[in-house]
């Protein structure tokens, strides 16, 4: 599950993942991980909005 906290900046919290999984995700993202995380977060939020819109119809 991903939770978005309300701060001066946006933060997403990954819950119920192991440390091993987290480290593997960072390794997969490489040195450009900050840009990739920002893009992935935006894409995920867009997907969630779309799913909520579909469910509300």
OpenMM code with the backbone's topology and positions (N, CA, C; nanometers):
from openmm import Vec3, app, unit

residues = "UNK UNK UNK UNK UNK UNK UNK UNK UNK UNK UNK UNK UNK UNK UNK UNK UNK UNK UNK UNK UNK UNK UNK UNK UNK UNK UNK UNK UNK UNK UNK UNK UNK UNK UNK UNK UNK UNK UNK UNK UNK UNK UNK UNK UNK UNK UNK UNK UNK UNK UNK UNK UNK UNK UNK UNK UNK".split()
positions = [
    Vec3(0.0841, -0.1163, 0.0000),
    Vec3(0.0000, 0.0000, 0.0000),
    Vec3(0.0892, 0.1234, 0.0000),
    Vec3(0.0464, 0.2287, -0.0680),
    Vec3(0.1192, 0.3547, -0.0706),
    Vec3(0.0331, 0.4601, -0.0039),
    Vec3(0.0914, 0.5327, 0.0887),
    Vec3(0.0206, 0.6385, 0.1596),
    Vec3(0.0886, 0.7709, 0.1287),
    Vec3(0.0116, 0.8720, 0.0954),
    Vec3(0.0671, 1.0042, 0.0704),
    Vec3(0.0436, 1.0911, 0.1926),
    Vec3(0.1522, 1.1445, 0.2468),
    Vec3(0.1431, 1.2312, 0.3639),
    Vec3(0.1364, 1.3764, 0.3183),
    Vec3(0.0705, 1.4601, 0.3972),
    Vec3(0.0576, 1.6018, 0.3654),
    Vec3(0.1690, 1.6792, 0.4368),
    Vec3(0.2711, 1.7164, 0.3645),
    Vec3(0.3811, 1.7969, 0.4151),
    Vec3(0.4046, 1.9101, 0.3161),
    Vec3(0.5034, 1.9926, 0.3450),
    Vec3(0.5393, 2.0987, 0.2517),
    Vec3(0.5809, 2.0388, 0.1183),
    Vec3(0.6308, 1.9193, 0.1209),
    Vec3(0.6638, 1.8466, -0.0001),
    Vec3(0.5839, 1.7171, 0.0021),
    Vec3(0.5638, 1.6586, -0.1136),
    Vec3(0.4883, 1.5329, -0.1184),
    Vec3(0.5799, 1.4171, -0.0832),
    Vec3(0.5287, 1.3284, -0.0012),
    Vec3(0.6024, 1.2078, 0.0348),
    Vec3(0.5076, 1.0899, 0.0234),
    Vec3(0.5582, 0.9838, -0.0311),
    Vec3(0.4810, 0.8611, -0.0399),
    Vec3(0.5501, 0.7569, 0.0463),
    Vec3(0.4718, 0.6834, 0.1218),
    Vec3(0.5247, 0.5831, 0.2131),
    Vec3(0.4853, 0.4454, 0.1614),
    Vec3(0.5859, 0.3628, 0.1397),
    Vec3(0.5600, 0.2242, 0.0994),
    Vec3(0.5435, 0.1432, 0.2269),
    Vec3(0.4321, 0.0769, 0.2391),
    Vec3(0.4068, -0.0026, 0.3587),
    Vec3(0.4094, -0.1510, 0.3236),
    Vec3(0.4472, -0.2297, 0.4207),
    Vec3(0.4467, -0.3759, 0.4079),
    Vec3(0.5393, -0.4275, 0.2986),
    Vec3(0.6570, -0.3641, 0.2855),
    Vec3(0.7582, -0.4201, 0.1968),
    Vec3(0.8813, -0.4506, 0.2816),
    Vec3(0.9553, -0.5506, 0.2411),
    Vec3(1.0742, -0.5885, 0.3175),
    Vec3(1.1904, -0.4954, 0.2845),
    Vec3(1.2886, -0.4948, 0.3735),
    Vec3(1.4089, -0.4163, 0.3497),
    Vec3(1.4782, -0.4642, 0.2236),
    Vec3(1.4784, -0.5941, 0.2030),
    Vec3(1.5390, -0.6526, 0.0827),
    Vec3(1.4710, -0.5985, -0.0438),
    Vec3(1.3393, -0.5943, -0.0434),
    Vec3(1.2648, -0.5426, -0.1582),
    Vec3(1.2961, -0.3955, -0.1803),
    Vec3(1.3020, -0.3181, -0.0727),
    Vec3(1.3318, -0.1756, -0.0830),
    Vec3(1.4704, -0.1532, -0.1424),
    Vec3(1.5698, -0.2274, -0.0925),
    Vec3(1.7056, -0.2137, -0.1450),
    Vec3(1.7125, -0.2553, -0.2919),
    Vec3(1.6380, -0.3595, -0.3288),
    Vec3(1.6352, -0.4035, -0.4685),
    Vec3(1.5723, -0.2965, -0.5579),
    Vec3(1.4676, -0.2303, -0.5080),
    Vec3(1.4051, -0.1226, -0.5854),
    Vec3(1.5045, -0.0092, -0.6095),
    Vec3(1.5780, 0.0292, -0.5057),
    Vec3(1.6768, 0.1356, -0.5209),
    Vec3(1.7855, 0.0959, -0.6197),
    Vec3(1.8316, -0.0266, -0.6113),
    Vec3(1.9351, -0.0739, -0.7033),
    Vec3(1.8840, -0.0745, -0.8470),
    Vec3(1.7600, -0.1163, -0.8670),
    Vec3(1.7014, -0.1194, -1.0011),
    Vec3(1.6892, 0.0205, -1.0606),
    Vec3(1.6673, 0.1204, -0.9758),
    Vec3(1.6496, 0.2568, -1.0240),
    Vec3(1.7812, 0.3248, -1.0585),
    Vec3(1.8907, 0.2772, -1.0036),
    Vec3(2.0211, 0.3338, -1.0370),
    Vec3(2.0417, 0.4747, -0.9844),
    Vec3(2.1357, 0.5447, -1.0440),
    Vec3(2.1755, 0.6766, -0.9945),
    Vec3(2.0724, 0.7858, -1.0223),
    Vec3(1.9806, 0.7616, -1.1118),
    Vec3(1.8768, 0.8600, -1.1443),
    Vec3(1.7484, 0.8340, -1.0664),
    Vec3(1.7600, 0.7674, -0.9521),
    Vec3(1.6409, 0.7224, -0.8801),
    Vec3(1.5485, 0.8360, -0.8379),
    Vec3(1.6019, 0.9533, -0.8043),
    Vec3(1.5156, 1.0628, -0.7609),
    Vec3(1.4190, 1.1022, -0.8736),
    Vec3(1.4715, 1.1189, -0.9940),
    Vec3(1.3866, 1.1543, -1.1086),
    Vec3(1.2871, 1.0421, -1.1383),
    Vec3(1.3325, 0.9197, -1.1274),
    Vec3(1.2439, 0.8061, -1.1551),
    Vec3(1.1345, 0.7946, -1.0502),
    Vec3(1.1680, 0.8180, -0.9248),
    Vec3(1.0675, 0.8109, -0.8187),
    Vec3(0.9621, 0.9190, -0.8364),
    Vec3(1.0047, 1.0385, -0.8732),
    Vec3(0.9097, 1.1474, -0.8958),
    Vec3(0.8158, 1.1118, -1.0105),
    Vec3(0.8708, 1.0618, -1.1209),
    Vec3(0.7883, 1.0237, -1.2361),
    Vec3(0.6946, 0.9094, -1.2004),
    Vec3(0.7436, 0.8106, -1.1261),
    Vec3(0.6601, 0.6967, -1.0879),
    Vec3(0.5479, 0.7400, -0.9946),
    Vec3(0.5783, 0.8316, -0.9036),
    Vec3(0.4767, 0.8810, -0.8111),
    Vec3(0.3670, 0.9537, -0.8866),
    Vec3(0.4056, 1.0383, -0.9813),
    Vec3(0.3061, 1.1109, -1.0607),
    Vec3(0.2206, 1.0141, -1.1416),
    Vec3(0.2835, 0.9144, -1.2020),
    Vec3(0.2093, 0.8158, -1.2816),
    Vec3(0.1130, 0.7375, -1.1928),
    Vec3(0.1582, 0.7012, -1.0730),
    Vec3(0.0723, 0.6263, -0.9810),
    Vec3(-0.0474, 0.7099, -0.9384),
    Vec3(-0.0238, 0.8353, -0.9062),
    Vec3(-0.1348, 0.9225, -0.8655),
    Vec3(-0.2361, 0.9396, -0.9784),
    Vec3(-0.1866, 0.9524, -1.1010),
    Vec3(-0.2762, 0.9635, -1.2161),
    Vec3(-0.3598, 0.8371, -1.2291),
    Vec3(-0.2962, 0.7211, -1.2138),
    Vec3(-0.3667, 0.5934, -1.2233),
    Vec3(-0.4742, 0.5833, -1.1146),
    Vec3(-0.4384, 0.6233, -0.9918),
    Vec3(-0.5355, 0.6176, -0.8818),
    Vec3(-0.6553, 0.7070, -0.9119),
    Vec3(-0.6309, 0.8289, -0.9610),
    Vec3(-0.7404, 0.9185, -0.9944),
    Vec3(-0.8314, 0.8564, -1.1015),
    Vec3(-0.7692, 0.7930, -1.2013),
    Vec3(-0.8468, 0.7286, -1.3074),
    Vec3(-0.9317, 0.6155, -1.2510),
    Vec3(-0.8746, 0.5360, -1.1628),
    Vec3(-0.9488, 0.4238, -1.1039),
    Vec3(-1.0642, 0.4742, -1.0181),
    Vec3(-1.0397, 0.5814, -0.9447),
    Vec3(-1.1455, 0.6378, -0.8608),
    Vec3(-1.2572, 0.6961, -0.9469),
    Vec3(-1.2193, 0.7548, -1.0588),
    Vec3(-1.3182, 0.8116, -1.1509),
    Vec3(-1.4032, 0.7001, -1.2113),
    Vec3(-1.3390, 0.5914, -1.2512),
    Vec3(-1.4112, 0.4775, -1.3085),
    Vec3(-1.5059, 0.4173, -1.2046),
    Vec3(-1.4570, 0.4021, -1.0815),
    Vec3(-1.5384, 0.3427, -0.9747),
    Vec3(-1.6572, 0.4311, -0.9391),
    Vec3(-1.6409, 0.5628, -0.9553),
    Vec3(-1.7482, 0.6547, -0.9210),
    Vec3(-1.8552, 0.6671, -1.0273),
    Vec3(-1.8317, 0.6102, -1.1445),
    Vec3(-1.9305, 0.6213, -1.2539),
    Vec3(-2.0415, 0.5227, -1.2385),
] * unit.nanometer
topology = app.Topology()
chain = topology.addChain("A")
for resn in residues:
    res = topology.addResidue(resn, chain)
    for name in ("N", "CA", "C"):
        topology.addAtom(name, app.Element.getBySymbol(name[0]), res)
